[in-house]
């Protein structure tokens, strides 16, 4: 199909509506544009990042605050879709905005009118009649905005075929969505390149929606009527993928006043899927119990390291910006070291972001730092090994503390989450979390995140296994949509009946502890260039550990000879057996007494006969 020529008048519009991060172009529509144009040499593809225009119009700070919370973003366009539900939706908006001072003070009615005006201007001044197909990507916070745009466009151009896709759909939810919103002609399930390309190829020749044959990965009204089975249709590998085309995003920004222009972060991808949580067939997933991020992929595929580096080099050269965010759910451990090593060789002062597992070795973190990684999100999720087992993370609390320590040492911003109120968690999980938090206090605080139930996640698929009595659409959807919609569509964000009240009460001490952790960490680091909370200096034959305290002089500890050697040996967590084997000249009783003393002073952490030194070197080792 590659290089196939279409009639010159064929063109496609790809649209990303609010509320993605405005500082990043949409990799979804940019990747699809590049792929379609590589397949069809005469096809014109326009990628509309309309969310950027909305952000510029209402103000970047206001847009940012709204985009950080699903119900805020979905409320805005729901109020425009269903004006008869305005009062109910307005109450939901203000309830969700109560902790954001900027949003508490906005006039919701006036402000939604402003959003409506800029949205309708885009619809009015775009020549939709020139397109053979309009495609919309629906990810988090984009459902009501996409439906609003589709409805208004279809009112003006009823014969324009409309296709939607994105990470918000399963096959069942796609069928129900088409029943509820007849303006949608097609829904793509899973990866978009092959299904969309085949759909474009058919429409360019026939333009007869009723005669459309079955296309793998595409749900149509005909397939819904025939109840045809649907499978994901994706590329065998990622080698053939062209570089995403972000030119439309940058062309739009050039139309803004100079004071509203900025340097965006470029999204890039190394892999699709997750090497830890692979799709196990039949729509079921292995991996983390709470995760539903890989519903659109079948298996795991990864790009060649050289391909990744060339793409990043090309994109940063073309758009003259150095901030890059890898969009992978989890960067591949096997090749990430090679990738960041080659990126470092480019001699560009990158500012990189990526998501990694807690088992990532320190040497890879060091290479990431040299390449320009400044912020990472680690899949820590819990500081209780009991809870980590429930979450099916495949990691332990001591591993999580070790990578937090390495980030502190290397100056990497660790923006990780701490899941609370997970169904079935008990007092022992909370007690272990509180106990281990005492040892995490020297490191950057995590963000407590209340468990939410995602459609398609292992918990959702097996609710009774996790103590849930029933699962259903989140009640907020009944505010945003009329009952005929919520009764028939399964939405991405779900709710459940179970031990929610008990969990909320159970985890309250953890929330308070994390809040205190955040406040103390900020106090310790309020001065520029402040030293780590727990650090050491090496004197070759002795070690000086400095333990900072709030409103008190630091505690100083000196370790000499073998004590120093043991402490340094446990900079990576070590089993007691290995420590004893490393220091055979020292009796086991003496070693155990030393380790016990270090743990009591919060200078080391222990778990299951493993030990980890917590102080970070003032001079990186």
N, C-alpha and C positions, 0 to 999 in steps of 0.2 A: 504493500500500500504506500510505502514511503515514496515521496516525490510525485504522487498522483496529482494530475491537473484537473481542477474543477472549472466550471464556468466563471468568468471574471466577476459576475455580480454576487457570487456567494460570499457571505460574511457572517461572522458570529460575534455576539456580544457576551462577554463574561463579566459578571458583576459580584462584587463583595460589598455587602451592606454593613452598617454599624452593628456590633460594637467591638471589632478586633482592636488590638493595640494600634493606635494611629501612627506610632513611630516606626512601624514596620510595613512594607508592602506585603500584599497577600501572596504567599508562596503558592497557594492553591490555584488561583487563577493565572498567576504568572507561569507556573509549570505547565498548566494545560494549554495556555496560549503558545508557548514555545513548542510543545509537542505537536499541536494541530498544524502549526505553520511548517513544521518539518515534514509532516505527512502529506500536506496538500499545498503545493507551491503557489497556487493562485487564490488561496483562501485568505481573506482579511479577518483578523481577530482583534477586537478592541477589548482591553481589560480595564474595567471601570472600578477604581478604588473609591467608591462614593463615600465610604466612611471617613476618608481623609478630608474631603470637602466639608462634611458635617462637623468634624473636629475643628477645622479652621474657622467655621462660621460661628459655632457656639462658644468657642474658646477651648484651648487645649487642656487646661486644668479641669474644667467642668467635664469635658469628654472623658478624661482619664479616670476621674472618680466614678463616673457611671459605668465605664467598661470593666471596672474591677469587681463588679457584683452582678451576677446573672439577672436577678429579679429587677434591678434598677434598669438595666438595658432593655429587658423584655417589656417592662411597663410602658416605656415611652411610645413605642410603635403600636402596642396593644391598645393604648388609649386612642390612637388615630384610626386603627382598624375597627374598633368597636366603641364609637363615641357614646353609645347608650350605656356603656359600662364605665364611663369616665370616673365617676365618684368612687366606685369600688377600687379601681386601678390606682387612682390618686392616693387613696389611703394606704395601699400596699407600697407605693413608692416612698411615701414619707416614713412608713414604718421601717423599711429597709435602709433609709437614708439617715436614720436618727443619729448615727455615730459619725456622720460626715457633715461638718459644719457648713461647708460650701453648699451642699445639696439641701440641707434643712432650710436654708433661707431663700431658695429659688421659688418662683411662682410657677408651679407645675403646668398650669393651663397656658400661661403666656409662653413658657419655654417650649412646650410641645408644639405650639403654633409655629414657633421659629423653626423647629426641626421639620415640621410639615412643609413650610415654605421652601426651604432649601431642597428638600427631597422632591417636591413637585416641580421645582425649576429644573432639576436634573432630568426628570421624566419628560417634561414638556420640550426641552431643547435638545433632546437626543432623538435622532431620526430612527426610531425603532422599525419603521417600515422598510428600511434598507437591509435589515438583518434576516437571515434565514432561520436563525435559532438564537434564543437568549438563555444563557446558563447562569445559575446562581449557586454559590457555595454556602452551605449552612453549617456552621460550627457553633461553639458555645456563644451565647448572647446574640445570635443572628436570626432566630426563628421568626419572631414577629416582624422585624424590620424587613426580612426577605419577603414574607407574605404580603406586607403592605405594598412594597414595590411591584411585586408580581400582579397584585390585584389592580393597582392603578394603571400599570402598563397594559394589561389585558383589556381594561375598559376602553382604552384608546386604540389598541391593536389586537382585536380578539383572535385573529388568525395567526398571530406570531407564536410558533411553537416554543414552549418553555420547559427547560429541564433543570432539576435541582440535584444536588449531591452534597456529600460532606460526611463528617464523622458523627452526625446526629441521627443516623438512620440504621435500622435493621430492615430485613425484607418485610417483616410484618408491619412495622411502623410506617414504612414507605407506602405500602398498599393502602393503609388506613388514611394516611395523609392525602393521598390522591382522591380518596372518596370524600374527604372533608373539604378539600380545596380543589374544585374542579378546574381552576385556572392552570393548574400544574398538569402538563402533558406527560412528562417522563420523570422518573427518579432513578438516579444511578446508585447502585449498591456497591460499596467498596471503592477501590481505586478507580480514578476517572479516565485515565488516558485512553485505554482500548475501547471501553464502552462509548465514550463521547466521540471518539474518532469514527467508530462504525456508524453511530447515529448521524453524524455530520455527513458521512459518505452517502448514506441512504437518502437523507433529506435533500442533498444537493442534486440528486438525480430524479427523485419522484415527487417529493413534497406532498405526499398523500399519507396522512397520519393513520388513516383507517387500514391501509394495506401494509403497514409496517410489519415486517417479519420479526420473529423473536431475535432479540439481540442479547447475548450473554452480558449480564450486569446491568441491564436496563429494565426497569419496571414501567410498563405502559398500561393504558386503560384496557387494551386488548388482553394483555397478560393477566391483569387483575380479573377480568371477566372469565377468562379460561382457567384461572387459578393455576397458571403455569409455574413450575418450580423455578427458583432463581438461584444462581450461583455467582460468586465473585469472579470477575474476569480481569486478571491483572497481568502485567508484564512478567516474563520469566525471570528477568534480572533488571538491574537499573543502569546497565552500561549504555543502553541506547538513549537514555534520557538526555535531552539537550539542556543547556543552562537556562534557568528560569528567566523570563523576560519581564523586567521591572520598569521598562521605559515609560509605560503609561503613568505609573505612580509619580515618577520624577517629572514628567511633562506637566502633570497636574500641579505639582508643587511650584513649578516655575511661574504659574499664573498668580501665585499668592504675593502679597506685599512682602518686601524683603525682611521686615521684622517678624513675619510669621513663617519664614522658611527655617529649616533646621537640617541637621545631618541625621538621616534615618539609620536604623539598624537593619542590615540585610539578612533575611532568613536564608539558611542553606541546610541541606539535608545530606546525611551520610548514609542513612539506612531507612527502611520502612518496616514497621512491625516492632517486635521486642524480642531480643534473644533470651530474655529470662522468662517471659510469659508468652509462649507461642500459642497460636490458635490450634486447638486439638481436634478440630473437625466438628461438624454438626452445629456450628455456632458456639461451641463451648471453648473456654480458655483455661490454660494452666497459668501459673504465675500468681501474682499478687491477688488476694481475695477481693479487694475493693476496686480493682482497676477495670475500666471498660474502654481504654484508649485504643485498643487494637482491633475493634470490630470491623474496620474497613480493610484490614490486611488478612491475607491467608499465608501464614508462615512469616519468615524473616529473610530479608534480602539486604545486601550491603553493597555500596559502591567501592570501586577500587580506590585506594588511598591517593594515587596520582590523579585520578579523575576529580576527587574532592578538592584537592589543593589547586588544581588548574581552575576549577569553577570559582573558588574563593578569590584567587588571584585576578581572574577576569572580571568578576563582579565589582570588586573593590577598585580596580583600575577604571572600569567603565563609569562608575557612579561617584568616584572620588570621595569615598567614605570608608572608614576602617572598622566600624562596628559590625560584627557578624554574630548572629544567634543561630546555633544549630538546633533545628526543630525536632530532632530525633527524640522519641520517648526515652531512649537510653542509647548513648553512643556506644558503638561496638568496642568491647574491651580488647579484642585481639588486634585490631588495627588502629585504635585511637592513638597509641604511642607513636606509630609511624606517621600518622596524619599530622599530629601537632609538631613532630620533629621536622617534617617537610615544610609546614607553615612557618616555623621559626627560621628556616633557611631562606625564606622570601625577603627577610630583612624589612618587614613592614611592622609598624607599631600598632598591631591589631588590638582591638578590645573585643574579646570573645566570650560567649556564654554557651554552656552545654549542660545536659543532665546526665548524671553518672550513678553507678551503684556504689554502695558503701564498701564493697570489696575492692575498689580501684586501688592499686598499689601506689605508694608514695612516689616512686620513680616516675609514674605516669603523671601524677599531679605536678611534679617538678617540671616535666616536659611541657605540660599545659601552661604553667606559669611562664616559662620561657617563650612560648608561642604567642602569648598575649591573653590567655584566659584570665579574666578578672573576677568573674562570678560564675558559680556553679550551683545547680540544684541537685542535691544528693537524695537518693531514695531511702532516707533514714526511717521516717514514719513513726518510729517508736524507740524508746530507751528501755524497754522491757523485753527480754528474750522470750518470755512466755507469750507476750502479745505478738511479737514478731512471728512466732510460730503460727499463731492464729491468722495473722495477716498473710502467711505464706511468702514471707520476704526472702527466706533462705539466708538470713544474716543474723547476727547476734548483737547484743548491746555493746560488748567490748569492741567489736568491729566498728560500730557507729561512733563510739567515743574516740577511737583511734583516728578515723578519717576527719572528725571534727578538730582534733588536735593538729593534724597535719595541715589543715586549711588555716588554722590560727598561725601556725609557724610560717607558712608560705605567703600569708597575706591574701589568700583567696576568700572572697565573700561567699559564705555558705548560706544560701537562702532556702533552707529545707523546712519541711513540715513535720509537725508532731500530731498524729491522728489521735483524737480523743473520742470517747463515747462509741467505740466500735462494738457492734452487737455481740453479746456473749462475754465481753470482758468482765473481769470480776475484781474483787478487793485485792487479791494477790497481784494482779496486773498493775493496779494503781499503786499499791505499796512498793512494788519493785521499781516502778517509774519514779516515784518520789525519792526513793533511796538513791537511784542512779543519777537523778537530776543534781544531787549534791556534788557529784563528781564532774558534772558537765558545766558547772558555773564559770570556770575560767574561759570557756569558749563562746563563740557567737551564738546568741539565743536562737532557738527554733520558733517557728510560728505555729501556735496551736490551731488545728483545723478540725472542726467537728465532722465526724463521719457523715457522708452523704451517699445515698444509694443511687448508683448509676445503672441504667438499663443495660443488660447484657453482661454485667460483671458477675464473677462467680457467686457472690453473695446473692445477687438478684436471681440467678439461675437456680440456686439451691437454698432458698430462704429458710427452710425448716432446719437445715444443718446448722445455721447460725442463730437459731432461736427466734426467728421471725414468724409471726402468725399469719401475716399476709403482706403483699406488696401492691402498690397502686401508684397512680400519678400523684406527684406532689400537690398538696392543696392549693398552692399559689396558682397553678394552672387554671383552676376553676374560677379564679378572679380574672385572669387574663383572657380566657376564652369562654364562649357560651357552652352550655352543657352538651349540645349536640356534637361539639368538637371533642371535649374532654372525655365523653363517654365512648368515643370510638378510636381515639389516637393514643398510642403509648409514647409518652414523652421521654426524653433522655434523662431528666432528673426525676427520680422516683421517691416515694416515701414508704413507710412500713409501720406495721403494728408489732410491738415487741416490748422490750424493756427500756424504752426511750427515757421515761421519767427517772427510772432507777439509774441509768447510765449518766444522765445529766448531773444528778446529785453525787454520784460516785466519783466523777472526774473533776468536780469543782475544786478540790485542793490542788490538783495539778494545774488547772488554769491560773489559780492564784500564785502558785510557785513559779510558773513561767513568766507571769507578769512581773513578779519581783526580780526574776533573773534578768529580764529585759531592762528594767530600771537600773539595776546595779551595774550591768555591763555598760550601759550608756554613761553612767556616772564615772566609772573607771576610765572610759575612753573619751571623755568630754574635751580633754586637752589634746591638741594636735601632736602626733608623735609619741603618745603615751605608750609605756611599755606593756607587754602582756601581763595578764593577771597572775599567771603562774609561769615562771621562767627559770632558766638556769644558765650559769656561766661555768665553763669548764676550765679548771686550772691544771690540767694534765694528770696530776696525782690526786686531785680533790675536785669537788663539785660544790658550787654554792647555788642553792635554790632560793628564789625570792617569791614569797607568797603574799600578794597585795591584799589589804583589807580596807573596807570602807570605814572612814572615821577612826582609823587606828594605824599605827606604824606597821609596815610590812613585817611578816615573820620570815626570818632567815634560817635556813637549814644548811649544814655543811656535811657532805658525805666524802669520806676518804677511802683510798685504796679499793678493797673489794666491794664495799658498799657503793662506791662511785661506779665501778665496773658493772655491777648488777643493775643499777638504775639505768645506765646507758644501754645495756643489753636489752632492756625491756622498753626501749623507745618504740618498738613494735611489740604487739602483745605476744607473750611467750607462755608456754605451758610450764607448770612446775617441774615436770620431768626434764624438760629441755634446760631449764635453769640449773637444776642439780647436775645435769651432765656437763654443762658449760663450766661449772665451778666445782669440780670434784674435791678440791682441797679444802672446801668449806663444809662443815657438817650440816646436815639437813635441818637440825634444830635451829642452828644459828641463821640459816637462810630464811626459814619460816618465821622466826622472830623478827627479822629485819623487814620482811615483806608485810607482816602484820602491822608493824609500826608505821610503815609508809602508807598503808591503806587507811589506818586510823587517822593519820594527819591529812588525808585527802590528797596525798602526793602520788599515789598509785591507785589503780582500780583493779579489782579482782572479780572473776566470774568463772565458775566451773574449773577451778585450779589453773586458771590462766591469769596473767598479770600484765598490766600496762602502766608504764610511767606517764604521768600527765603533764609534767612541766615541758615547755617548749624552749629550745635553745635561743638565747639572745642573738647568737651568731649562727645562721643556718648551717647545718652540718652536711 
